[in-house]
Amino acid sequence: MCGRSLPLLVVSLIPLIAGPQVFAQVPAATASPNAYWEGIASSADGSKLVAAAYADQNLNSGELYLSTNAGATWASTSASKAYWERVASSADGTKLAAAAYTDAAGNPGGVWTSPDSGLSWSATSAPARNWMGLASSADGQKLAALAWGDLIYVSSDAGLTWMAAGVPRQYWQSIASSSDGTTLLAAAFRDADMKPGPLYLSTNSGAVWVQTSAPANSWFSVASSADGTRLAAASTTGAIYTSVDSGLTWISNNVPALEWFALGSSADGTQLAAATGGESPGPVYASSDSGRTWRPVGALSGYWAFLTCSADGSQWAAAPGGFKPGSVYTWQTLPALQISSSSSGVVVSWPANAKGFVLQETQDTASQNWSDITNGIEKTSLENRAIMSQPGTKAFFRLRK
C-alpha cells in the first residue's frame, strides 16, 4: 500500500492463539462532501480515488471528485455537472472514465474520459443514454458501459469509438472487467419484461456474450478478479453468488438476507466486500476467502451505493448515498497471524496474498528490540508459514511492512 505505515499485529505464543484471516481497521469518514454518491474507483495502489456524485445534498446535479491521498482530501474536477452514476480508473489512476445517467438538464447522459488523472475531461462519442454501469481495463484502453433499459456498449480505444454489443436489451445495473478487458461480467436488475434479470458473460472484450448459469435475480453489483477467474454477484433480494471457474458454475454464499447494493474484489479475488443499501442504513461485510465466509466490517452502517479497493485488497473505500447523502468512508484490512502447534514445534502463518510483510520476533515488547525472521519460511498458494521450535519462555511475533 502506498505511503502508509500499517499498524503492527502482535501475538504471544503463550497461550497459543488462532486469529482470523484478516483484521479490519475501524472505518472512518473522509473529508469528502456530503452527497448522493453513486460510484467510486481506485488506482491499483489505493492512493488515487475518483468518486461520482449523482446529486449534491440538496439534490442538485452532482460533480466528480478526486483524491490523490487515499481519501484524506478531495477536490472537485472540471467535468460538467451531471447526474453521475459510475466511474472507472486505470491501474495507475491516469486514465479515468465517468458515466452519467442524465446531464444537468435531465437529458440522457454521456460517457466522459480523462487522460491526465482527472485534470481535464471530455465527452466521448458514446451515444446519449441513461448510463448505469462502467468498467475499464487496467491500461484504460478498453471500456464497457451499460445503458439502463438498453444495450451494452464497448470501446477498445479509451472511448474514442464505441460499438453496441450483441446482447438483449435489459435493465442493466452493473459490469465488471478483468484487468486485460477480455472478460466482462454484466448484471441486469430486470430483463426486458421487468422480470428478475440474468448475468451475462463475455470472454472476448464484449464481442460475444452468453447468459451464465446463475439464477435470475435482482442483481445489483458484480465484481471480478484481475484474471477473470473469480467472479461475484450481489442482489437486493439477499443473495451473493460467487464463481471460481470464470462463470461456468455459481454457488450461493452464506450471508445475511440483506439488500446487497455493492461488491468489491481484490485483484486475486480472495478479498471481497459487500455493502447493503436501500431505505434503511445497513452494514458492510467482508470475506478473505473468496466468499466462503463473511463477517461484518466493524460497526460500519450506511446507505451504501458502491465499493472499491486497492489491487491487494488492503485498502477500501465505500460510497453512500442511495437514499441519503453522506461522506465517503475508507478502511484498511490487515493480515493477522495464526499460531498453532505441531510435532515440530510452533507454526506461525499468515495469508499468502499479504505482500511485503516481514515476520518479526521479540522476547519483550517493551524493549522494542524486534528481529526479522527470514529463514525457514515456507510459502504455499494459500499461506506463508514459519516453523520454529517451542520457545522456553514467552515470545511475541508481529508482521511489519
ZASE-228152 format. One record per residue: x, y, z of N, C-alpha, C in turn; residue in one letter; residue number from 1. Coordinates in steps of 0.05 Angstrom, whole numbers, plus 5000, padded with zeros to 4 digits. Each point is the difference from the previous one (the first is absolute). Example, Ala and Ser with C-alpha at 12.3 -4.5 7.8 and 13.67 -1.06 7.14 Angstrom:
2
   npx   npy   npz  capx  capy  capz   cpx   cpy   cpz  residuo  num
  5264  4886  5156  4982  5024  5000  5018  5024  5000        a    1
  4993  5021  4986  5016  5024  5001  4985  5022  5014        s    2
//
This chain:
401
   npx   npy   npz  capx  capy  capz   cpx   cpy   cpz  residuo  num
  5017  4976  5000  4983  5024  5000  5018  5025  5000        m    1
  4992  5020  4986  5017  5022  4995  5002  5020  5023        c    2
  5024  5004  5011  5005  5022  5018  4987  4999  5027        g    3
  4993  4976  5009  4986  4998  5026  5015  4981  5018        r    4
  5002  5008  5026  5011  4983  5020  4978  4983  5012        s    5
  5001  4974  4997  4978  4983  5010  5004  4993  5029        l    6
  4978  4998  5015  5001  4991  5027  5013  4973  5002        p    7
  5013  4994  5023  5014  4975  5004  4981  4980  5012        l    8
  5003  4975  4992  4984  4978  5010  5017  4983  5019        l    9
  4993  5000  5025  5017  4987  5020  4984  4978  5013        v   10
  5013  4976  5002  4987  4978  5013  5020  4985  5018        v   11
  4992  4991  5023  5017  4985  5018  4997  4971  4994        s   12
  5022  4985  5002  4998  4972  4996  4990  4985  5025        l   13
  4998  5013  5022  4990  4988  5025  4978  5017  5011        i   14
  4975  4992  4999  4991  4976  4987  4999  5002  4970        p   15
  4997  4977  4987  4998  5000  4971  4973  5011  4992        l   16
  5000  5019  4981  4975  5013  4991  4997  4998  4970        i   17
  4977  4991  4991  4995  4999  4972  4981  5023  4993        a   18
  5009  5018  4983  4985  5024  4993  4985  4997  4974        g   19
  4984  5019  4992  4986  5000  4975  5020  5005  4977        p   20
  4991  4997  4976  5017  5004  4977  5008  5029  4996        q   21
  4982  5019  5006  5007  5028  4997  4989  5015  5023        v   22
  5012  5023  5005  4990  5018  5021  4993  5026  4986        f   23
  4975  5009  5005  4991  5025  4987  5003  5023  5018        a   24
  5014  5021  4991  5001  5024  5015  4972  5013  5002        q   25
  4997  5018  5019  4974  5014  5003  4996  5018  4977        v   26
  4979  4997  4984  4995  5018  4977  4996  5029  5010        p   27
  5008  5019  4984  4998  5028  5007  4989  5016  4976        a   28
  4984  5020  5006  4990  5018  4980  5022  5018  4990        a   29
  5002  5004  4974  5020  5018  4989  4989  5029  4999        t   30
  5016  5017  4990  4992  5029  4998  4985  5005  4974        a   31
  4989  4980  4987  4985  5004  4975  4975  5016  5007        s   32
  4988  5014  4980  4974  5013  5005  4978  4980  5006        p   33
  4980  5009  5014  4976  4984  5003  4985  5000  4973        n   34
  4995  4977  4989  4987  4999  4974  4986  4973  4997        a   35
  4984  4998  4979  4988  4975  4992  5019  4986  4981        y   36
  5020  4987  5011  5021  4986  4983  4988  4976  4987        w   37
  5009  4995  4975  4991  4976  4986  5024  4983  4989        e   38
  5024  5011  5000  5022  4984  4990  5026  5009  5012        g   39
  5019  4982  5002  5027  5006  5009  5019  4980  4989        i   40
  5024  5008  4992  5020  4982  4988  5028  5007  5012        a   41
  5017  4980  5000  5026  5003  5013  5023  4993  4980        s   42
  5023  5012  5004  5024  4991  4986  5008  4974  5014        s   43
  5019  4985  4987  5008  4975  5011  5013  5002  5028        a   44
  5014  5022  5005  5013  5003  5026  4983  5013  5021        d   45
  4976  5008  4992  4981  5011  5018  5004  5029  5007        g   46
  5020  5013  4988  5006  5028  5007  4982  5019  4985        s   47
  4991  4993  4976  4983  5018  4984  4971  4990  4999        k   48
  4982  5017  5007  4971  4993  4999  4986  5021  4983        l   49
  4980  4990  4986  4982  5018  4985  4971  4992  5008        v   50
  4984  5019  5007  4973  4994  5010  4979  5017  4984        a   51
  4977  4988  4995  4979  5012  4985  4977  5006  5018        a   52
  4992  5025  5001  4977  5009  5015  4976  5002  4981        a   53
  4980  4984  5004  4975  5002  4984  4987  5028  5005        y   54
  5000  5008  5025  4989  5026  5007  5014  5009  5025        a   55
  4999  5027  5004  5010  5010  5026  4979  4996  5021        d   56
  5006  5009  5025  4982  4994  5022  4973  5014  4997        q   57
  4998  5020  4981  4975  5014  4995  4986  4989  4975        n   58
  5010  4977  4990  4989  4987  4977  5004  5015  4973        l   59
  5018  5019  5000  5009  5012  4975  5019  4981  4986        n   60
  5004  5003  4974  5018  4983  4985  5028  4999  5013        s   61
  5012  4977  4998  5025  4995  5015  5025  5006  4984        g   62
  5023  4995  5013  5026  5004  4988  5018  4975  5003        e   63
  5022  5001  4987  5021  4979  5003  5021  5011  5019        l   64
  5010  4983  5018  5019  5009  5020  5025  4981  4999        y   65
  5023  5011  5006  5025  4986  5000  5014  5001  5027        l   66
  5014  4978  5007  5018  5000  5023  5026  4987  4991        s   67
  5022  5013  5006  5026  4989  4993  5015  4989  5025        t   68
  4986  4999  5023  5013  4991  5024  4982  4980  5015        n   69
  4988  4982  4985  4984  4978  5012  4976  5010  5015        a   70
  4989  5023  4992  4976  5010  5012  5003  5021  5022        g   71
  5025  5007  5006  5005  5019  5022  4988  5027  4992        a   72
  5004  5009  4975  4989  5025  4991  4987  4995  4972        t   73
  4981  5017  4993  4986  4998  4975  4998  5027  4986        w   74
  4998  4999  4973  4997  5024  4984  4981  4994  4977        a   75
  4983  5019  4994  4982  4996  4977  5015  5003  4974        s   76
  4990  4988  4979  5014  5001  4974  4987  5021  4982        t   77
  5011  5003  4977  4990  5019  4980  4977  4988  4983        s   78
  4994  4974  5005  4978  4988  4985  4974  5014  5004        a   79
  4983  5000  4980  4974  5013  5002  4983  4987  5022        s   80
  4983  5016  5012  4981  4989  5019  4980  4982  4985        k   81
  4993  4978  5013  4981  4981  4988  4990  4982  5022        a   82
  4981  4983  4994  4992  4980  5019  5017  4975  4994        y   83
  5025  5001  5012  5020  4980  4994  4992  4973  5013        w   84
  5005  4978  4986  4995  4974  5011  5025  4984  5008        e   85
  5018  4997  4981  5023  4982  5004  5026  5013  4991        r   86
  5022  4991  5011  5026  5008  4992  5018  4975  4998        v   87
  5021  5002  4984  5020  4978  4997  5027  5012  4998        a   88
  5021  4984  5008  5027  5010  5000  5019  4979  4989        s   89
  5021  5010  4987  5022  4982  4992  5015  4993  5025        s   90
  5018  4980  4999  5014  4991  5023  5018  5022  5012        a   91
  5011  5017  4983  5018  5021  5011  4984  5026  5006        d   92
  4974  5000  4996  4984  5023  5007  5003  5023  4980        g   93
  5012  4995  4977  5004  5022  4981  4976  5003  4981        t   94
  4990  4978  4990  4977  5000  4982  4974  4995  5015        k   95
  4982  5019  5000  4975  4998  5014  4977  5001  4981        l   96
  4977  4989  5008  4976  5001  4984  4976  5004  5020        a   97
  4980  5014  4990  4976  5005  5016  4975  4999  4983        a   98
  4979  4988  5011  4975  4997  4985  4977  5014  5015        a   99
  4984  5016  4986  4978  5015  5012  4973  4988  4992        a  100
  4982  4998  5020  4973  4991  4993  4986  5021  4983        y  101
  5002  5025  5009  4990  5023  4984  5020  5023  5003        t  102
  4998  5020  4982  5015  5024  5004  4985  5018  5021        d  103
  5010  5023  5005  4989  5017  5020  4971  5009  4994        a  104
  4993  5000  4974  4974  5008  4991  4980  4977  4999        a  105
  5009  4976  5006  4983  4976  5000  4999  4985  4974        g  106
  5016  5008  4981  5002  4985  4975  5018  4975  5003        n  107
  4996  4979  4984  5017  4976  5002  5029  5008  5001        p  108
  5016  4986  5017  5027  5008  5005  5020  4990  4980        g  109
  5026  5006  5006  5022  4991  4983  5021  4986  5016        g  110
  5020  4991  4986  5024  4988  5012  5023  5019  4995        v  111
  5014  5007  5021  5022  5019  4999  5026  4986  5008        w  112
  5023  5009  4990  5025  4989  5008  5020  5022  5006        t  113
  5020  4992  5016  5023  5018  5006  5026  4984  4996        s  114
  5019  5012  4985  5025  4986  4995  5022  5008  5019        p  115
  4994  5018  5019  5021  5012  5017  4992  5001  5029        d  116
  4991  4977  5010  4993  4997  5028  4978  5019  5010        s  117
  4982  5008  4981  4978  5016  5008  5004  5030  4998        g  118
  5022  5009  4989  5005  5029  4997  4981  5011  4978        l  119
  4997  4986  4979  4982  5009  4978  4981  4977  4992        s  120
  4976  5008  4991  4980  4980  4992  4988  5008  4973        w  121
  4992  4980  4985  4987  5005  4975  4979  4978  4995        s  122
  4979  5008  4986  4979  4980  4994  5009  4982  4978        a  123
  4994  4974  5002  5007  4981  4979  4977  4999  4979        t  124
  5004  4983  4980  4980  4998  4979  4978  4980  5008        s  125
  4999  4991  5025  4979  4982  5008  4973  5013  4997        a  126
  4980  4985  4991  4974  5013  4996  4987  5009  5026        p  127
  4982  5019  4998  4986  5010  5024  4981  4978  5010        a  128
  5005  4991  5024  4984  4979  5012  4997  5005  5030        r  129
  4983  4985  5013  4999  5000  5029  5020  4979  5010        n  130
  5025  5009  5002  5022  4982  5007  4998  4991  5029        w  131
  5006  4974  5004  4997  4989  5027  5025  4986  5010        m  132
  5016  4989  4983  5024  4985  5008  5024  5007  4983        g  133
  5024  4996  5010  5024  5007  4986  5023  4983  5011        l  134
  5017  4990  4982  5024  4984  5007  5023  5007  4982        a  135
  5024  4996  5010  5024  5007  4984  5021  4978  5003        s  136
  5016  4996  4980  5023  4982  5002  5022  5015  5016        s  137
  5020  4985  5008  5021  5012  5017  5015  5023  4986        a  138
  5003  4998  4973  5014  5021  4985  4982  5022  4991        d  139
  4974  4998  5006  4981  5021  4993  4992  5001  4971        g  140
  5009  4981  4984  4994  5000  4971  4973  4988  4994        q  141
  4992  4979  5015  4975  4986  4995  4979  5009  5020        k  142
  4978  5010  4991  4978  5009  5017  4975  4985  4993        l  143
  4983  4996  5019  4973  4989  4996  4980  5015  5016        a  144
  4978  5008  4988  4979  5016  5013  4973  4988  4996        a  145
  4984  5001  5022  4973  4989  4999  4979  5023  4998        l  146
  4980  4996  4983  4978  5019  4997  4975  4988  5012        a  147
  4987  5014  5018  4976  4991  5014  4978  4995  4980        w  148
  4989  4976  4999  4978  4993  4982  5010  4999  4971        g  149
  5026  4997  4996  5010  5002  4972  5022  4979  4997        d  150
  5022  5007  4987  5021  4981  4993  5026  5004  5016        l  151
  5019  4983  4995  5028  5004  5010  5017  5011  4977        i  152
  5016  5020  5006  5018  5012  4980  5029  4996  5009        y  153
  5017  4994  4981  5028  4995  5006  5018  5018  4982        v  154
  5023  5006  5011  5020  5016  4986  5027  4987  5004        s  155
  5016  4999  4979  5027  4988  5002  5022  5022  4996        s  156
  4992  5025  4999  5019  5022  4996  4995  5022  5020        d  157
  4996  4993  5025  4997  5019  5022  4977  5020  4996        a  158
  4979  4990  4986  4976  5016  4997  4998  5016  4975        g  159
  5020  4998  4982  4999  5015  4975  4977  4991  4983        l  160
  4997  4974  4998  4977  4988  4985  4986  4979  5017        t  161
  4975  4996  4994  4984  4981  5015  4984  4981  4982        w  162
  4995  4976  5010  4985  4980  4984  4979  4988  5019        m  163
  4975  4998  4990  4979  4987  5015  5005  4970  4999        a  164
  4999  4987  5024  5005  4971  5002  4975  4985  4993        a  165
  5003  4975  4992  4978  4983  4992  4987  4987  5024        g  166
  4987  5015  5017  4985  4989  5023  4972  5011  4999        v  167
  4982  4986  5013  4972  5010  5001  4998  5026  5016        p  168
  4980  5015  4994  4995  5024  5017  4991  4991  5027        r  169
  5013  5010  5020  4993  4994  5028  5002  5025  5016        q  170
  4990  4998  5025  5005  5022  5018  5026  4994  5015        y  171
  5022  5006  4986  5027  4994  5009  5006  5017  5025        w  172
  5014  4988  5018  5006  5013  5026  5030  5002  5006        q  173
  5016  4980  4993  5028  5000  5009  5017  4984  4980        s  174
  5025  5007  4997  5019  4986  4983  5027  5000  5012        i  175
  5015  4977  4997  5027  4998  5010  5018  4989  4978        a  176
  5026  5007  5001  5018  4992  4980  5025  4987  5011        s  177
  5012  4981  4986  5026  4991  5007  5021  5021  4993        s  178
  5024  4997  5010  5020  5022  4996  5007  5005  4971        s  179
  4998  4979  4983  5007  5003  4972  4975  5008  4984        d  180
  4977  5002  5012  4976  5008  4986  4988  4978  4983        g  181
  5010  4976  5002  4990  4978  4984  4974  4988  5012        t  182
  5000  4995  5026  4977  4988  5013  4983  5022  5012        t  183
  4974  5000  4993  4981  5020  5010  4976  4985  5012        l  184
  4992  5008  5023  4976  4989  5013  4980  5023  5004        l  185
  4976  4996  4989  4979  5021  5001  4975  4989  5014        a  186
  4989  5017  5017  4977  4992  5016  4975  5017  4993        a  187
  4978  4987  4996  4975  5014  4995  4982  4999  5025        a  188
  4990  5023  5008  4982  5001  5022  4973  4988  4992        f  189
  4991  5007  4976  4976  4989  4988  5005  4994  4970        r  190
  4986  4981  4990  5001  4995  4971  4981  5018  4986        d  191
  4997  4997  4974  4983  5018  4984  4971  4999  5008        a  192
  4991  4978  5013  4973  4997  5009  4996  5007  5029        d  193
  5021  5012  5012  5000  5009  5028  4999  4976  5019        m  194
  5009  4977  4991  5004  4977  5018  5029  5001  5010        k  195
  5005  4985  5022  5028  4999  5010  5020  4994  4978        p  196
  5022  5014  5001  5019  5000  4977  5021  4978  5001        g  197
  5014  4996  4978  5022  4980  4998  5027  5013  5004        p  198
  5020  4982  5002  5028  5008  4997  5010  4991  4973        l  199
  5014  5018  4986  5012  4994  4974  5030  5002  5002        y  200
  5013  4983  4984  5030  4999  5000  5011  5002  4972        l  201
  5021  5015  4997  5015  5001  4975  5030  4994  5006        s  202
  5012  4984  4983  5028  4993  5003  5017  5011  4977        t  203
  4988  5018  4984  5015  5012  4978  4995  5030  4998        n  204
  5001  5013  5023  4998  5029  5002  4973  5011  4991        s  205
  4980  4984  5002  4973  5009  4994  4990  4994  4972        g  206
  5016  4986  4984  4991  4994  4973  4977  4980  5000        a  207
  5002  4979  5018  4979  4980  5002  4993  4997  5029        v  208
  4974  4996  5006  4991  4998  5027  4983  4974  5003        w  209
  5002  4987  5023  4983  4977  5006  4989  5004  5028        v  210
  4975  4990  5003  4988  5001  5027  5012  4978  5017        q  211
  5006  5007  5025  5012  4981  5018  4979  4982  5012        t  212
  5010  4980  5015  4981  4981  5014  4990  5011  5026        s  213
  5009  5024  5008  4990  5012  5025  4970  5005  4998        a  214
  4985  4996  5021  4971  5004  4999  4993  5029  4995        p  215
  4977  5004  4988  4989  5027  4997  4995  5012  5027        a  216
  5007  5026  5003  4997  5013  5026  4999  5030  4996        n  217
  4997  5014  5022  5001  5030  4998  5029  5008  5005        s  218
  5017  4993  4980  5029  5005  5002  5006  5030  5001        w  219
  5018  5007  5018  5006  5029  5004  5029  5006  4997        f  220
  5018  4981  5005  5028  5006  4998  5016  4974  4994        s  221
  5021  5003  4984  5018  4978  4994  5029  5008  5003        v  222
  5017  4981  5003  5029  5005  5004  5015  4977  4987        a  223
  5026  5006  4993  5016  4980  4986  5029  5002  5010        s  224
  5013  4977  5001  5029  5000  5005  5015  5010  4976        s  225
  5025  5006  5002  5015  5011  4978  5001  4981  4976        a  226
  5001  4974  5005  5001  4981  4978  4973  4990  4990        d  227
  4979  5010  5013  4973  4993  4992  4991  4972  5008        g  228
  5016  4987  5017  4993  4973  5009  4980  5000  5023        t  229
  5004  5018  5019  4983  5001  5024  4980  5024  4996        r  230
  4975  4993  5000  4979  5020  4996  4980  5000  5023        l  231
  4987  5022  5004  4980  5002  5021  4977  5018  4991        a  232
  4976  4994  5010  4976  5015  4993  4983  5002  5025        a  233
  4988  5024  5004  4983  5005  5023  4973  5010  4991        a  234
  4980  4993  5015  4972  5008  4993  4987  5014  5023        s  235
  4979  5015  4994  4985  5013  5021  4981  4982  5014        t  236
  4997  4975  4991  4983  4981  5014  5014  4985  5022        t  237
  5026  5006  5004  5014  4987  5022  5020  4980  4993        g  238
  5005  4995  4974  5018  4979  4992  5027  5011  4989        a  239
  5021  4987  5006  5026  5005  4988  5010  4973  4988        i  240
  5007  5000  4975  5010  4976  4986  5028  5005  4991        y  241
  5016  4979  5001  5028  5001  4991  5006  4977  4981        t  242
  5020  5005  4983  5009  4980  4981  5031  5000  5000        s  243
  5012  4976  5001  5029  4998  4999  5010  4988  4974        v  244
  4982  4998  4980  5008  4988  4975  4990  5017  4976        d  245
  5004  5026  5003  4994  5020  4979  4971  5000  4992        s  246
  4982  4995  5020  4972  5002  4995  4987  4975  4989        g  247
  5015  4978  4999  4988  4975  4991  4979  4989  5019        l  248
  5008  5000  5026  4981  4992  5021  4999  5022  5022        t  249
  4978  5000  5015  4996  5020  5020  4989  4987  5026        w  250
  5009  5010  5023  4990  4990  5025  4990  5024  5017        i  251
  4979  4995  5015  4989  5020  5018  5016  5001  5026        s  252
  5007  5024  5008  5016  5004  5024  4981  5001  5025        n  253
  5012  4993  5023  4986  5001  5025  5002  5029  5012        n  254
  4981  5017  4992  5000  5028  5009  4972  5007  5011        v  255
  4998  5020  5016  4974  5009  5009  4982  5008  4977        p  256
  4975  4996  5002  4981  5008  4978  4995  5030  5002        a  257
  5018  5015  4989  4998  5030  5000  4999  5010  4971        l  258
  4994  5025  4997  5000  5013  4974  5028  5007  4992        e  259
  5014  4982  4985  5028  5005  4993  5001  5018  4975        w  260
  5013  5023  5004  5001  5020  4979  5027  5002  4986        f  261
  5021  4991  5014  5027  5005  4990  5019  4977  5006        a  262
  5018  4995  4982  5021  4979  5002  5027  5011  4992        l  263
  5020  4990  5013  5028  5007  4992  5017  4976  5003        g  264
  5022  4999  4984  5017  4976  5000  5029  5009  4997        s  265
  5018  4986  5014  5029  5003  4995  5007  4988  4974        s  266
  5025  5005  4991  5009  4990  4974  5000  4970  4999        a  267
  5007  4987  5022  5000  4971  5000  4973  4987  5006        d  268
  4981  5016  5007  4973  4990  5004  4995  4988  5028        g  269
  5020  5000  5017  4996  4988  5027  4987  5020  5019        t  270
  5007  5026  4997  4989  5020  5018  4975  5012  4988        q  271
  4977  4997  5013  4975  5011  4990  4987  5017  5021        l  272
  4984  5019  4992  4983  5015  5018  4974  5005  4987        a  273
  4979  4999  5015  4972  5004  4991  4986  5020  5018        a  274
  4987  5019  4988  4987  5021  5016  4970  5001  4994        a  275
  4985  5006  5020  4970  5001  4998  4991  5028  4994        t  276
  4977  5001  4987  4987  5026  4994  4971  4999  5006        g  277
  4985  5017  4988  4971  5000  5004  4991  5024  5017        g  278
  4976  4998  5010  4988  5022  5015  5009  5002  5029        e  279
  5014  4980  5009  5010  5000  5028  5031  4995  4999        s  280
  5014  5012  5019  5029  4996  5000  5007  4971  5006        p  281
  5022  4990  4989  5007  4973  5004  5030  4996  5001        g  282
  5010  4976  5005  5028  4995  5005  5016  4995  4974        p  283
  5026  4998  5004  5018  4990  4979  5012  4974  5011        v  284
  5000  4979  4983  5012  4975  5007  5025  4995  4983        y  285
  5019  4984  5011  5024  4994  4986  5006  4970  5001        a  286
  5014  4991  4979  5009  4972  4999  5029  5000  4991        s  287
  5016  4983  5013  5028  4997  4992  5006  4973  4987        s  288
  4979  4986  4993  5004  4973  4988  4981  4996  4976        d  289
  4998  5021  4984  4985  4999  4975  4970  4995  5004        s  290
  4990  5007  5024  4971  4998  5004  4991  4976  5016        g  291
  5019  4983  5009  4992  4977  5016  4989  5008  5027        r  292
  5013  5020  5012  4990  5010  5026  4999  5030  4998        t  293
  4982  5012  5016  4996  5029  5000  4997  5009  5029        w  294
  5009  5026  5005  4997  5012  5026  4995  5030  4997        r  295
  4988  5013  5020  4996  5029  4998  5026  5015  5001        p  296
  5001  5023  4987  5023  5018  5002  4994  5019  5023        v  297
  5007  4993  5024  4995  5016  5023  4971  5007  5003        g  298
  4994  5024  5009  4973  5009  5004  4991  5018  4977        a  299
  5014  4999  4978  4995  5018  4977  4971  4996  4990        l  300
  4985  5022  4997  4973  4999  4991  4994  5024  4983        s  301
  4985  4996  4978  4994  5023  4983  4981  4992  4978        g  302
  4994  5020  4983  4983  4995  4976  5019  4997  4977        y  303
  5013  4977  4998  5023  4996  4982  4991  4997  4971        w  304
  5017  5010  4982  4995  4999  4971  5022  4986  4985        a  305
  5025  5002  5009  5022  4989  4984  5024  4995  5018        f  306
  5017  4981  4991  5024  4992  5014  5023  4999  4981        l  307
  5025  5006  5009  5023  4996  4984  5024  4993  5019        t  308
  5021  4989  4989  5023  4993  5017  5026  5001  4983        c  309
  5022  5000  5014  5026  4998  4987  5003  4971  4990        s  310
  5020  4996  4982  5003  4974  4988  5005  4978  5020        a  311
  5015  5006  5022  5006  4979  5019  4977  4997  5021        d  312
  4979  5015  4998  4977  4998  5018  5005  5010  5028        g  313
  5022  5016  5003  5006  5010  5027  4987  5026  5006        s  314
  4992  5015  4980  4989  5027  5004  4973  5002  4985        q  315
  4979  5008  5015  4973  5001  4990  4988  5027  5002        w  316
  4981  5006  4982  4985  5025  5001  4971  4993  4994        a  317
  4981  5011  5015  4972  4995  4996  4985  5027  4996        a  318
  4983  5000  4980  4985  5025  4994  4971  4997  5007        a  319
  4989  5016  5018  4972  4999  5007  4984  5020  4983        p  320
  4973  4998  5002  4984  5020  4987  4976  4990  4985        g  321
  4995  4974  5000  4976  4991  4985  4974  5013  5009        g  322
  4997  5002  5027  4975  5011  5011  5005  5024  5018        f  323
  5026  5005  5006  5006  5022  5019  5029  5008  4994        k  324
  5005  5027  4999  5028  5009  4994  5019  4993  5023        p  325
  5025  4998  4994  5020  4994  5020  5028  5004  4990        g  326
  5020  4994  5016  5028  5003  4993  5011  4973  4992        s  327
  5020  5000  4983  5015  4976  4993  5015  4990  5024        v  328
  4999  4974  5004  5015  4987  5022  5023  4984  4990        y  329
  5021  4998  5015  5023  4983  4993  5008  4982  5024        t  330
  5012  4978  4994  5012  4983  5021  5021  4982  4988        w  331
  5015  4987  5017  5021  4981  4991  4995  4973  5011        q  332
  5008  4980  4985  4999  4972  5011  5029  4991  5002        t  333
  5007  4989  5023  5027  4992  5005  5001  4970  5005        l  334
  5021  4987  4992  5003  4971  5005  5005  4995  5029        p  335
  4988  4978  5010  5004  4993  5028  5017  4974  5001        a  336
  5017  4998  5020  5015  4976  5004  4982  4978  5012        l  337
  5005  4976  4992  4987  4977  5012  5022  4983  5012        q  338
  4995  4990  5024  5020  4984  5015  4988  4973  5007        i  339
  5016  4980  4995  4991  4973  5007  5024  4983  5008        s  340
  4995  4978  5013  5022  4982  5008  5002  4977  4980        s  341
  5023  4989  4998  5004  4976  4982  5021  4982  5013        s  342
  5005  4977  4988  5019  4982  5011  5028  5011  4999        s  343
  5004  5020  4982  5026  5013  4997  5004  5024  5019        s  344
  4978  5009  5012  5002  5023  5018  4976  5018  4997        g  345
  5006  5024  4990  4979  5020  4997  4999  5010  4971        v  346
  4976  5003  4990  4996  5010  4972  4987  5028  5002        v  347
  5014  5020  4988  4989  5027  4998  4994  5004  4971        v  348
  4975  5007  4993  4993  5002  4972  4983  5026  4995        s  349
  5000  5008  4975  4984  5023  4991  4993  4997  4971        w  350
  4979  5013  4990  4991  4996  4973  5021  5005  4978        p  351
  5000  4985  4979  5020  5003  4979  4996  5026  4985        a  352
  4975  5010  4999  4996  5025  4985  5008  5025  5015        n  353
  5011  4997  5024  5010  5023  5015  5029  5005  4991        a  354
  5003  5016  4980  5026  5005  4988  5015  5022  5015        k  355
  5027  4996  5002  5017  5021  5011  5003  5001  5030        g  356
  4989  4980  5014  5002  4999  5029  5024  4983  5008        f  357
  5012  5008  5022  5022  4985  5012  4992  4990  5028        v  358
  5005  4975  5005  4995  4988  5026  5022  5008  5019        l  359
  4993  5010  5024  5019  5008  5020  4994  4986  5027        q  360
  5021  4998  5016  4998  4986  5026  5014  5016  5022        e  361
  4989  4999  5024  5013  5012  5024  4992  4984  5025        t  362
  5017  5002  5020  4994  4988  5026  4986  5019  5019        q  363
  5003  5026  4993  4989  5021  5018  4990  5023  4983        d  364
  4974  5005  4999  4989  5021  4983  5008  5028  5011        t  365
  5006  5002  5025  5008  5026  5011  5027  5009  4990        a  366
  5017  4982  4992  5027  5007  4991  5001  5011  4972        s  367
  4979  4995  4984  4999  5008  4972  5024  4988  4984        q  368
  5010  4978  5010  5023  4987  4986  4989  4976  4984        n  369
  4991  5006  4976  4988  4979  4983  5020  4990  4980        w  370
  5000  4974  4995  5018  4988  4980  4984  4988  4977        s  371
  5010  5005  4976  4988  4988  4976  5004  4970  4999        d  372
  4979  4986  4992  5003  4971  4995  4998  4996  4970        i  373
  5022  4992  4988  5001  4997  4971  5006  4971  4991        t  374
  5010  4984  5018  5007  4973  4993  4978  4981  5009        n  375
  4997  4978  4985  4981  4980  5007  4971  5006  4995        g  376
  4995  5019  4983  4972  5008  4993  4991  4984  4976        i  377
  4979  4985  5003  4988  4985  4977  4978  5016  4988        e  378
  4998  5000  4973  4979  5015  4986  4984  4980  4984        k  379
  4974  5002  5003  4981  4985  4984  4981  5019  4986        t  380
  4981  4989  4985  4982  5018  4985  4980  5014  5019        s  381
  4997  4989  5025  4981  5011  5019  5012  5015  5022        l  382
  5025  4992  5009  5011  5013  5023  5030  4999  5000        e  383
  5012  5018  5017  5028  4999  5007  5002  4988  5028        n  384
  5020  4982  5004  5002  4987  5026  5029  5000  5010        r  385
  5003  5006  5026  5026  4998  5013  4998  4979  5021        a  386
  5016  4979  4999  4999  4978  5019  5024  5002  5018        i  387
  4995  5002  5026  5022  5005  5020  4996  4981  5023        m  388
  5022  4995  5014  4999  4984  5024  4985  5015  5022        s  389
  4987  4986  5018  4985  5012  5022  5019  5017  5017        q  390
  4994  5026  5004  5018  5017  5016  4997  4992  5030        p  391
  5023  5003  5014  5000  4994  5028  4986  5020  5017        g  392
  4999  5025  4989  4986  5022  5014  4980  5012  4982        t  393
  4987  5021  5010  4980  5013  4983  5013  5014  4977        k  394
  4987  4998  4976  5011  5012  4976  4977  5015  4986        a  395
  5007  5021  4986  4980  5016  4986  5008  5002  4971        f  396
  4979  5000  4982  5005  5002  4972  4983  5023  4989        f  397
  5009  5012  4978  4984  5020  4987  5007  5000  4970        r  398
  4982  5011  4984  5005  5006  4972  5005  5030  4997        l  399
  5020  5007  4986  5006  5028  4995  5005  5005  4971        r  400
  4990  5023  4990  5003  5007  4972  5014  5027  4998        k  401
//
